[in-house]
Amino acid sequence: MNDSRLVSTKTLAESDRLAMYSLLSNHFEGVTSEVFEADLQQKNWVVLMEKNGILKGFSTLLFYRSEFAGEVISVVYSGDTIVDPSAWSSSTLSKAWIAAVKKLRRDAGLDRPGGKLYWLLISSGYRTYRFLPTFWREFYPRFDRQTPETTKALMEFLGGDRFGECYNKETGIVRFDRPQSLRGQLKGIPPERLKDPHVSFFNAKNQGHLVGDELLCLAEIAEENLTPAGRRMWFANVRSNRFSDSY
C-alpha cells in the first residue's frame, strides 16, 4: 500500500534524507551529495511517497512570497522530483503533491479571494512537463497558445530571481553548471510519445533535455484553473496523507 507524507525540511529525518539521495542518484546522472544537500537546504517542504516503508518517490518544494508589478504573490517552486519506475502506475505522489499544495495554500490564507499562488516548475523530462496539461487548464509555455506578455514578464522575473545567469529568458531554458540527467533507459522520449502534441512541443522547446537542460514553466494554482482530472485530485479525500508541521 502506498503512503505519503508532507514533511518540513527542518524536521526531515536523516534516514529520509539518505533514502531520497539514494533514489535520486539511482535514476539521475550528475547527482552528488553536496548538490543534493545544497538543493534541499533551499527548500522548506518535501512530499514523500512510500510503499511498505520503502521510499518510492518524492518532490521537494519551496513555498515563498515575492513581489511583481506592485503585487505580492506566492510561489511554489518544485525542486528535485523522482518516482521509481516500479511506482509509475500509482497516482499517489500526484495526489499527495496537490493535497500538500492545497494545505499550504490554505494555511497561508490564499484560499480567500485575491490571493494568488503560482507553480514554478522546471522540467528536464517530458513526464514532468506532462503534469501541466493533465492538471491545469492554463499553463505556459504550451504548443497551442502563445504566452501572454504579462505571463511572460512574470516568468522572466521569477526565472531571473530564482536562477540568475543559469536562466536564459530568450529560450526559457535553465542550464545549471552541474546539470542532472536521467540514466539509461529513463533518458529520452519513446517515439510513440511524440504523437502527443504536448510531448512533441516539450521535445522541440527543450532540445537539450537529454543533457539536463530544464524548461521553465508556470501555472496559477487556482480551483478555476483545474482540469477535470485536476479537480478529482484537488477534492479527493487522500486518507493516507499524514501532514506533519504547519507553514
Backbone as CSV, one residue per row, in Angstrom:
resi,resn,N_x,N_y,N_z,CA_x,CA_y,CA_z,C_x,C_y,C_z
1,MET,0.841,-1.200,0.000,0.000,0.000,0.000,0.872,1.244,0.000
2,ASN,0.561,2.198,-0.884,1.322,3.431,-0.949,0.863,4.408,0.122
3,ASP,1.807,5.137,0.683,1.536,6.105,1.726,2.297,7.370,1.375
4,SER,1.835,8.505,1.885,2.510,9.758,1.561,2.548,10.672,2.773
5,ARG,3.578,11.498,2.823,3.761,12.430,3.929,4.250,13.769,3.397
6,LEU,3.802,14.839,4.003,4.348,16.170,3.776,5.168,16.530,5.006
7,VAL,6.470,16.767,4.821,7.375,16.969,5.943,8.169,18.260,5.739
8,SER,8.306,19.020,6.811,9.165,20.199,6.776,10.623,19.756,6.652
9,THR,11.406,20.443,5.833,12.820,20.082,5.706,13.570,20.271,7.026
10,LYS,13.023,21.102,7.918,13.668,21.335,9.217,13.579,20.114,10.117
11,THR,12.561,19.282,9.887,12.366,18.109,10.743,12.568,16.803,9.979
12,LEU,13.088,16.872,8.770,13.287,15.688,7.946,14.316,14.762,8.592
13,ALA,13.945,13.502,8.788,14.830,12.536,9.425,16.026,12.219,8.538
14,GLU,17.140,11.889,9.165,18.352,11.559,8.410,18.110,10.340,7.524
15,SER,17.333,9.390,8.005,17.037,8.202,7.199,16.266,8.562,5.940
16,ASP,15.377,9.560,6.037,14.644,10.021,4.862,15.574,10.719,3.883
17,ARG,16.495,11.533,4.390,17.448,12.236,3.527,18.302,11.239,2.743
18,LEU,18.774,10.208,3.444,19.610,9.207,2.791,18.822,8.437,1.738
19,ALA,17.578,8.109,2.047,16.739,7.387,1.082,16.445,8.252,-0.134
20,MET,16.208,9.543,0.082,15.967,10.470,-1.020,17.183,10.562,-1.934
21,TYR,18.360,10.720,-1.321,19.584,10.817,-2.124,19.835,9.531,-2.908
22,SER,19.602,8.389,-2.276,19.805,7.107,-2.951,18.869,6.967,-4.145
23,LEU,17.597,7.323,-3.946,16.621,7.209,-5.034,16.986,8.135,-6.182
24,LEU,17.375,9.364,-5.858,17.702,10.327,-6.899,18.953,9.919,-7.667
25,SER,19.990,9.516,-6.961,21.249,9.167,-7.627,21.134,7.884,-8.430
26,ASN,20.195,7.000,-8.058,19.986,5.778,-8.829,19.333,6.039,-10.179
27,HIS,18.673,7.195,-10.319,17.931,7.479,-11.538,18.469,8.667,-12.333
28,PHE,19.346,9.463,-11.715,19.905,10.623,-12.396,21.427,10.573,-12.395
29,GLU,22.021,10.966,-13.512,23.459,11.162,-13.579,23.788,12.571,-13.082
30,GLY,24.985,12.735,-12.548,25.419,14.054,-12.119,24.983,14.443,-10.726
31,VAL,24.386,13.483,-9.995,23.943,13.775,-8.634,25.086,13.522,-7.654
32,THR,25.391,14.514,-6.832,26.358,14.347,-5.749,25.661,14.706,-4.443
33,SER,26.199,14.204,-3.346,25.588,14.503,-2.050,25.635,15.992,-1.759
34,GLU,26.713,16.668,-2.229,26.832,18.108,-1.989,25.741,18.882,-2.728
35,VAL,25.522,18.534,-3.995,24.487,19.210,-4.784,23.108,18.901,-4.220
36,PHE,22.892,17.652,-3.843,21.609,17.262,-3.280,21.318,18.031,-2.004
37,GLU,22.281,18.105,-1.098,22.077,18.797,0.171,21.896,20.297,-0.049
38,ALA,22.648,20.862,-0.992,22.519,22.295,-1.271,21.129,22.612,-1.795
39,ASP,20.602,21.742,-2.661,19.250,21.949,-3.183,18.219,21.808,-2.076
40,LEU,18.399,20.806,-1.224,17.438,20.549,-0.149,17.400,21.706,0.844
41,GLN,18.558,22.322,1.104,18.611,23.441,2.040,17.842,24.656,1.537
42,GLN,17.615,24.723,0.234,16.879,25.847,-0.344,15.377,25.588,-0.379
43,LYS,14.945,24.416,0.080,13.524,24.076,0.091,13.008,24.075,1.526
44,ASN,11.693,24.204,1.678,11.142,24.142,3.031,10.158,22.991,3.258
45,TRP,9.837,22.250,2.194,8.926,21.111,2.337,9.354,19.965,1.426
46,VAL,8.976,18.757,1.819,9.204,17.566,0.997,7.946,16.707,1.037
47,VAL,7.498,16.261,-0.139,6.421,15.278,-0.223,7.077,13.919,-0.459
48,LEU,6.825,12.979,0.442,7.417,11.650,0.354,6.344,10.622,0.039
49,MET,6.668,9.691,-0.862,5.773,8.580,-1.166,6.483,7.281,-0.840
50,GLU,5.829,6.433,-0.054,6.440,5.183,0.384,5.509,3.996,0.124
51,LYS,6.091,2.850,-0.011,5.329,1.601,-0.115,5.965,0.602,0.827
52,ASN,5.191,0.150,1.790,5.684,-0.788,2.802,6.954,-0.260,3.470
53,GLY,6.966,1.048,3.720,8.087,1.656,4.420,9.286,1.977,3.555
54,ILE,9.212,1.706,2.250,10.340,1.965,1.341,10.015,3.178,0.478
55,LEU,10.933,4.127,0.401,10.700,5.335,-0.381,10.622,4.998,-1.865
56,LYS,9.522,5.416,-2.503,9.309,5.158,-3.920,9.260,6.443,-4.744
57,GLY,9.197,7.584,-4.080,9.161,8.835,-4.817,9.148,10.018,-3.862
58,PHE,9.556,11.167,-4.361,9.499,12.376,-3.551,9.549,13.607,-4.446
59,SER,9.140,14.721,-3.866,9.240,16.015,-4.542,9.538,17.071,-3.492
60,THR,10.589,17.859,-3.721,10.923,18.936,-2.796,10.213,20.213,-3.240
61,LEU,9.838,21.045,-2.270,9.079,22.254,-2.553,9.681,23.449,-1.822
62,LEU,9.648,24.584,-2.494,9.937,25.860,-1.846,8.691,26.718,-1.960
63,PHE,8.094,27.027,-0.820,6.919,27.889,-0.770,7.392,29.255,-0.304
64,TYR,7.221,30.269,-1.145,7.746,31.593,-0.776,6.877,32.702,-1.358
65,ARG,7.109,33.911,-0.873,6.407,35.095,-1.357,7.369,35.986,-2.118
66,SER,6.825,36.719,-3.067,7.611,37.660,-3.845,6.714,38.833,-4.220
67,GLU,7.283,39.799,-4.897,6.501,40.948,-5.348,6.798,41.195,-6.816
68,PHE,5.747,41.316,-7.587,5.890,41.543,-9.021,4.855,42.572,-9.464
69,ALA,5.313,43.590,-10.168,4.442,44.647,-10.693,3.585,45.267,-9.586
70,GLY,4.198,45.437,-8.418,3.497,46.064,-7.315,2.526,45.176,-6.582
71,GLU,2.521,43.886,-6.894,1.589,42.941,-6.283,2.353,41.842,-5.560
72,VAL,1.932,41.534,-4.339,2.535,40.432,-3.593,1.955,39.123,-4.116
73,ILE,2.818,38.190,-4.475,2.390,36.892,-4.977,3.063,35.792,-4.162
74,SER,2.477,34.620,-4.192,3.065,33.448,-3.553,3.424,32.437,-4.629
75,VAL,4.495,31.697,-4.376,5.039,30.780,-5.377,5.364,29.442,-4.724
76,VAL,5.017,28.365,-5.399,5.507,27.034,-5.058,6.479,26.630,-6.157
77,TYR,7.737,26.466,-5.781,8.750,26.038,-6.747,9.073,24.571,-6.499
78,SER,8.913,23.757,-7.531,9.230,22.332,-7.439,10.710,22.114,-7.715
79,GLY,11.379,21.454,-6.780,12.782,21.112,-6.969,12.925,19.680,-7.448
80,ASP,13.835,18.935,-6.816,14.053,17.540,-7.200,12.750,16.744,-7.076
81,THR,12.415,16.019,-8.125,11.223,15.166,-8.136,11.557,13.870,-8.858
82,ILE,11.232,12.747,-8.245,11.503,11.458,-8.871,10.511,10.426,-8.357
83,VAL,10.065,9.549,-9.250,9.255,8.395,-8.881,9.943,7.167,-9.454
84,ASP,10.160,6.169,-8.623,10.761,4.932,-9.094,9.855,4.297,-10.150
85,PRO,10.426,3.774,-11.236,9.604,3.162,-12.290,8.627,2.116,-11.777
86,SER,8.955,1.438,-10.690,8.057,0.426,-10.140,6.765,1.028,-9.613
87,ALA,6.742,2.369,-9.434,5.553,3.038,-8.907,4.926,3.986,-9.920
88,TRP,5.321,3.881,-11.191,4.780,4.781,-12.208,3.271,4.623,-12.373
89,SER,2.753,3.454,-12.097,1.318,3.240,-12.273,0.501,3.857,-11.140
90,SER,1.168,4.301,-10.094,0.472,4.874,-8.947,0.332,6.381,-9.106
91,SER,-0.826,6.894,-8.694,-1.045,8.344,-8.712,-0.853,8.951,-7.318
92,THR,-0.283,8.172,-6.398,-0.177,8.617,-5.009,0.617,9.906,-4.872
93,LEU,1.780,10.004,-5.549,2.589,11.205,-5.399,1.874,12.422,-5.967
94,SER,1.201,12.258,-7.099,0.448,13.370,-7.687,-0.638,13.840,-6.732
95,LYS,-1.381,12.888,-6.163,-2.439,13.234,-5.216,-1.849,13.917,-3.990
96,ALA,-0.737,13.390,-3.493,-0.124,13.954,-2.301,0.426,15.352,-2.577
97,TRP,0.997,15.553,-3.770,1.538,16.873,-4.122,0.411,17.901,-4.156
98,ILE,-0.685,17.561,-4.798,-1.806,18.501,-4.883,-2.408,18.741,-3.502
99,ALA,-2.536,17.687,-2.693,-3.060,17.855,-1.339,-2.130,18.734,-0.506
100,ALA,-0.803,18.583,-0.701,0.161,19.390,0.032,0.057,20.862,-0.354
101,VAL,-0.033,21.117,-1.639,-0.148,22.496,-2.112,-1.462,23.112,-1.642
102,LYS,-2.506,22.313,-1.645,-3.806,22.789,-1.156,-3.715,23.191,0.313
103,LYS,-3.020,22.389,1.112,-2.846,22.698,2.536,-2.005,23.956,2.726
104,LEU,-0.884,24.058,2.013,-0.014,25.228,2.147,-0.751,26.496,1.712
105,ARG,-1.535,26.358,0.664,-2.336,27.491,0.181,-3.341,27.933,1.242
106,ARG,-4.012,26.966,1.853,-5.000,27.289,2.882,-4.335,27.888,4.124
107,ASP,-3.228,27.294,4.560,-2.552,27.777,5.762,-2.016,29.193,5.596
108,ALA,-1.686,29.551,4.345,-1.174,30.893,4.065,-2.299,31.893,3.807
109,GLY,-3.554,31.425,3.869,-4.686,32.313,3.656,-4.938,32.652,2.211
110,LEU,-4.391,31.842,1.301,-4.509,32.157,-0.123,-5.756,31.555,-0.757
111,ASP,-6.563,30.857,0.046,-7.818,30.337,-0.489,-8.916,31.392,-0.447
112,ARG,-8.595,32.567,0.089,-9.547,33.678,0.082,-9.381,34.471,-1.210
113,PRO,-10.407,35.207,-1.630,-10.325,35.996,-2.868,-9.141,36.956,-2.856
114,GLY,-8.444,37.030,-3.991,-7.347,37.980,-4.136,-5.967,37.402,-3.899
115,GLY,-5.895,36.224,-3.278,-4.587,35.619,-3.037,-4.155,34.770,-4.214
116,LYS,-3.045,35.109,-4.823,-2.574,34.370,-6.000,-1.379,33.489,-5.648
117,LEU,-1.441,32.252,-6.137,-0.373,31.290,-5.927,-0.011,30.679,-7.276
118,TYR,1.300,30.665,-7.576,1.780,30.145,-8.854,2.680,28.933,-8.624
119,TRP,2.610,27.997,-9.575,3.520,26.851,-9.588,4.643,27.157,-10.565
120,LEU,5.847,27.283,-10.025,7.039,27.469,-10.832,7.719,26.111,-10.971
121,LEU,7.764,25.629,-12.187,8.277,24.292,-12.466,9.389,24.370,-13.491
122,ILE,10.481,23.635,-13.251,11.483,23.463,-14.296,11.535,21.971,-14.613
123,SER,11.567,21.656,-15.904,11.412,20.274,-16.329,12.478,19.872,-17.342
124,SER,13.195,18.793,-17.011,14.149,18.220,-17.962,13.619,16.916,-18.544
125,GLY,12.394,16.546,-18.155,11.802,15.314,-18.656,10.361,15.514,-19.078
126,TYR,9.956,14.818,-20.108,8.605,15.003,-20.640,7.546,14.527,-19.655
127,ARG,7.872,13.543,-18.813,6.880,13.059,-17.845,6.498,14.164,-16.870
128,THR,7.479,14.947,-16.434,7.195,16.050,-15.513,6.400,17.135,-16.215
129,TYR,6.796,17.494,-17.432,6.066,18.526,-18.173,4.617,18.097,-18.402
130,ARG,4.404,16.807,-18.576,3.058,16.307,-18.888,2.080,16.501,-17.729
131,PHE,2.603,16.735,-16.507,1.709,17.036,-15.387,0.919,18.318,-15.633
132,LEU,1.491,19.248,-16.365,0.830,20.543,-16.573,-0.498,20.395,-17.311
133,PRO,-0.522,19.827,-18.518,-1.824,19.691,-19.197,-2.755,18.688,-18.524
134,THR,-2.206,17.797,-17.727,-3.055,16.833,-17.032,-3.896,17.505,-15.953
135,PHE,-3.298,18.450,-15.238,-3.970,19.018,-14.073,-4.415,20.466,-14.220
136,TRP,-3.824,21.218,-15.174,-4.093,22.653,-15.249,-4.599,23.048,-16.631
137,ARG,-5.650,23.846,-16.658,-6.232,24.289,-17.921,-5.317,25.289,-18.616
138,GLU,-4.772,26.220,-17.850,-3.913,27.254,-18.429,-2.529,27.158,-17.801
139,PHE,-1.533,27.030,-18.633,-0.134,26.936,-18.195,0.734,27.358,-19.375
140,TYR,1.973,27.686,-19.083,2.872,28.137,-20.156,4.307,27.693,-19.852
141,PRO,5.085,27.477,-20.945,4.720,27.557,-22.368,3.942,26.316,-22.806
142,ARG,3.235,26.434,-23.939,2.413,25.340,-24.437,2.356,25.386,-25.966
143,PHE,1.951,24.258,-26.562,2.037,24.144,-28.016,0.961,24.922,-28.755
144,ASP,-0.187,25.139,-28.109,-1.340,25.662,-28.835,-1.660,27.122,-28.543
145,ARG,-0.769,27.798,-27.840,-1.063,29.182,-27.489,0.220,29.927,-27.157
146,GLN,0.324,31.142,-27.635,1.461,31.984,-27.283,1.354,32.402,-25.823
147,THR,2.481,32.541,-25.165,2.486,33.004,-23.782,2.110,34.476,-23.738
148,PRO,1.067,34.857,-22.985,0.703,36.276,-22.884,1.869,37.107,-22.358
149,GLU,1.942,38.353,-22.779,3.071,39.202,-22.413,3.189,39.373,-20.908
150,THR,2.058,39.507,-20.211,2.132,39.680,-18.755,2.663,38.417,-18.083
151,THR,2.231,37.261,-18.571,2.723,35.991,-18.023,4.191,35.798,-18.359
152,LYS,4.576,36.165,-19.577,5.974,36.062,-19.987,6.863,36.920,-19.098
153,ALA,6.398,38.118,-18.795,7.166,39.018,-17.930,7.313,38.425,-16.527
154,LEU,6.243,37.821,-16.019,6.303,37.191,-14.700,7.263,36.010,-14.711
155,MET,7.222,35.194,-15.764,8.126,34.056,-15.856,9.572,34.513,-15.926
156,GLU,9.827,35.572,-16.676,11.192,36.098,-16.778,11.661,36.642,-15.435
157,PHE,10.761,37.287,-14.707,11.122,37.803,-13.385,11.451,36.663,-12.427
158,LEU,10.557,35.660,-12.363,10.771,34.548,-11.445,12.005,33.731,-11.825
159,GLY,12.205,33.537,-13.137,13.371,32.788,-13.589,14.674,33.485,-13.252
160,GLY,14.728,34.780,-13.497,15.934,35.535,-13.179,16.179,35.612,-11.692
161,ASP,15.104,35.793,-10.928,15.216,35.894,-9.473,15.672,34.580,-8.859
162,ARG,15.185,33.457,-9.364,15.487,32.161,-8.761,16.776,31.545,-9.293
163,PHE,17.082,31.742,-10.587,18.185,31.005,-11.208,19.312,31.888,-11.738
164,GLY,19.137,33.187,-11.700,20.202,34.093,-12.109,20.685,33.849,-13.518
165,GLU,21.996,33.781,-13.680,22.595,33.639,-15.010,22.355,32.254,-15.623
166,CYS,21.888,31.318,-14.831,21.589,29.989,-15.379,20.326,30.007,-16.239
167,TYR,19.536,31.062,-16.090,18.274,31.164,-16.824,18.437,32.052,-18.049
168,ASN,18.012,31.550,-19.209,18.026,32.300,-20.461,16.600,32.701,-20.791
169,LYS,16.285,33.964,-20.628,14.901,34.399,-20.831,14.481,34.332,-22.298
170,GLU,15.430,34.313,-23.204,15.091,34.223,-24.628,14.586,32.832,-24.995
171,THR,15.195,31.818,-24.410,14.822,30.438,-24.727,13.898,29.824,-23.675
172,GLY,13.879,30.411,-22.482,13.102,29.839,-21.392,13.760,28.639,-20.749
173,ILE,15.054,28.454,-21.021,15.782,27.286,-20.532,16.666,27.655,-19.340
174,VAL,16.670,26.774,-18.340,17.596,26.866,-17.210,18.666,25.814,-17.419
175,ARG,19.910,26.281,-17.468,21.043,25.372,-17.677,21.998,25.521,-16.506
176,PHE,21.985,24.545,-15.620,22.808,24.599,-14.426,24.264,24.261,-14.749
177,ASP,25.170,24.744,-13.903,26.588,24.441,-14.078,26.855,22.945,-13.912
178,ARG,26.081,22.325,-13.007,26.231,20.884,-12.777,24.858,20.231,-12.970
179,PRO,24.468,20.023,-14.228,23.123,19.506,-14.508,22.971,18.045,-14.121
180,GLN,21.731,17.642,-13.952,21.393,16.249,-13.688,20.558,15.733,-14.854
181,SER,20.907,14.581,-15.360,20.154,13.996,-16.469,19.791,12.564,-16.126
182,LEU,18.678,12.106,-16.673,18.196,10.767,-16.382,19.169,9.700,-16.890
183,ARG,19.210,8.594,-16.187,20.099,7.498,-16.545,19.451,6.538,-17.540
184,GLY,20.291,5.878,-18.311,19.930,4.721,-19.116,18.621,4.806,-19.854
185,GLN,17.761,3.810,-19.635,16.508,3.700,-20.365,15.497,4.777,-19.977
186,LEU,15.749,5.463,-18.869,14.851,6.550,-18.468,15.071,7.791,-19.320
187,LYS,16.219,7.864,-19.970,16.572,9.033,-20.769,15.877,8.976,-22.132
188,GLY,15.508,10.155,-22.613,14.929,10.227,-23.950,13.412,10.073,-23.933
189,ILE,12.829,10.218,-25.116,11.383,10.148,-25.283,11.052,9.033,-26.269
190,PRO,10.262,8.051,-25.866,9.861,6.994,-26.806,9.156,7.603,-28.013
191,PRO,9.452,7.136,-29.231,8.862,7.725,-30.442,7.341,7.812,-30.413
192,GLU,6.683,6.820,-29.819,5.222,6.853,-29.801,4.676,7.986,-28.935
193,ARG,5.471,8.436,-27.941,5.006,9.515,-27.085,5.048,10.866,-27.801
194,LEU,5.845,10.960,-28.869,5.928,12.212,-29.628,4.654,12.498,-30.414
195,LYS,3.746,11.524,-30.487,2.450,11.765,-31.112,1.588,12.689,-30.255
196,ASP,1.905,12.747,-28.981,1.233,13.668,-28.063,1.754,15.076,-28.352
197,PRO,0.905,16.035,-28.727,1.389,17.372,-29.074,2.098,18.075,-27.926
198,HIS,1.714,17.784,-26.688,2.399,18.389,-25.537,3.832,17.862,-25.435
199,VAL,3.993,16.563,-25.615,5.319,15.958,-25.538,6.181,16.418,-26.704
200,SER,5.589,16.482,-27.896,6.315,16.951,-29.069,6.788,18.391,-28.878
201,PHE,5.923,19.221,-28.297,6.294,20.611,-28.022,7.457,20.676,-27.038
202,PHE,7.365,19.884,-25.966,8.451,19.871,-24.984,9.772,19.479,-25.629
203,ASN,9.731,18.464,-26.478,10.940,17.986,-27.147,11.563,19.069,-28.020
204,ALA,10.721,19.832,-28.707,11.222,20.897,-29.589,11.676,22.120,-28.790
205,LYS,10.965,22.421,-27.718,11.265,23.607,-26.923,12.508,23.416,-26.068
206,ASN,12.698,22.205,-25.572,13.852,21.907,-24.716,14.715,20.854,-25.393
207,GLN,15.457,21.287,-26.401,16.244,20.338,-27.193,17.434,19.774,-26.425
208,GLY,17.783,20.402,-25.300,18.904,19.898,-24.504,18.468,19.078,-23.300
209,HIS,17.231,18.569,-23.328,16.738,17.831,-22.159,17.543,16.577,-21.876
210,LEU,18.159,15.995,-22.920,18.949,14.779,-22.711,20.181,15.031,-21.853
211,VAL,20.676,16.261,-21.842,21.866,16.593,-21.047,21.505,17.390,-19.802
212,GLY,20.217,17.456,-19.480,19.814,18.068,-18.224,19.299,19.483,-18.303
213,ASP,19.113,20.039,-19.510,18.507,21.373,-19.619,17.080,21.327,-19.077
214,GLU,16.680,22.398,-18.420,15.364,22.472,-17.783,14.516,23.560,-18.443
215,LEU,13.275,23.231,-18.765,12.336,24.197,-19.329,11.545,24.836,-18.195
216,LEU,11.579,26.169,-18.119,10.859,26.882,-17.073,9.387,27.010,-17.459
217,CYS,8.504,26.634,-16.534,7.063,26.627,-16.793,6.329,27.283,-15.624
218,LEU,5.105,27.731,-15.908,4.325,28.417,-14.888,2.844,28.110,-15.051
219,ALA,2.174,27.899,-13.926,0.719,27.733,-13.901,0.195,28.370,-12.630
220,GLU,-0.971,29.002,-12.711,-1.590,29.528,-11.498,-2.339,28.403,-10.802
221,ILE,-2.095,28.272,-9.507,-2.776,27.255,-8.712,-4.072,27.862,-8.189
222,ALA,-5.156,27.544,-8.853,-6.470,28.061,-8.509,-7.509,27.033,-8.936
223,GLU,-8.582,26.922,-8.187,-9.591,25.909,-8.483,-10.177,26.074,-9.881
224,GLU,-10.356,27.326,-10.313,-10.925,27.557,-11.632,-9.957,27.189,-12.756
225,ASN,-8.699,26.941,-12.418,-7.705,26.571,-13.428,-7.502,25.061,-13.511
226,LEU,-8.221,24.298,-12.712,-8.061,22.858,-12.704,-8.774,22.195,-13.882
227,THR,-8.158,21.186,-14.462,-8.827,20.326,-15.434,-9.749,19.376,-14.666
228,PRO,-10.615,18.626,-15.355,-11.424,17.620,-14.647,-10.572,16.646,-13.829
229,ALA,-9.441,16.216,-14.394,-8.551,15.318,-13.639,-7.967,16.038,-12.433
230,GLY,-7.609,17.306,-12.615,-7.091,18.091,-11.513,-8.113,18.278,-10.406
231,ARG,-9.368,18.486,-10.776,-10.432,18.667,-9.777,-10.649,17.381,-8.975
232,ARG,-10.546,16.241,-9.646,-10.697,14.977,-8.914,-9.597,14.830,-7.875
233,MET,-8.371,15.221,-8.245,-7.258,15.168,-7.301,-7.449,16.190,-6.183
234,TRP,-7.850,17.398,-6.546,-7.964,18.509,-5.601,-8.989,18.209,-4.513
235,PHE,-10.106,17.613,-4.915,-11.180,17.378,-3.971,-11.207,15.958,-3.412
236,ALA,-10.196,15.171,-3.762,-10.123,13.797,-3.261,-9.801,13.804,-1.772
237,ASN,-10.326,12.822,-1.078,-10.001,12.633,0.334,-8.879,11.608,0.411
238,VAL,-7.643,12.105,0.431,-6.485,11.201,0.447,-6.217,10.801,1.897
239,ARG,-6.832,9.697,2.322,-6.788,9.309,3.725,-5.396,8.945,4.210
240,SER,-4.524,8.529,3.267,-3.205,8.060,3.700,-2.222,9.192,3.931
241,ASN,-2.572,10.437,3.543,-1.650,11.552,3.735,-1.550,11.913,5.207
242,ARG,-0.328,11.978,5.728,-0.095,12.417,7.089,0.758,13.676,7.027
243,PHE,0.137,14.823,7.234,0.843,16.081,7.104,1.413,16.484,8.459
244,SER,2.743,16.572,8.528,3.380,16.991,9.770,3.828,18.443,9.641
245,ASP,3.737,19.148,10.745,4.115,20.548,10.826,3.119,21.426,10.074
246,SER,3.256,22.715,10.215,2.404,23.666,9.511,3.253,24.813,9.021
247,TYR,2.729,25.515,8.015,3.513,26.595,7.393,3.614,27.787,8.317
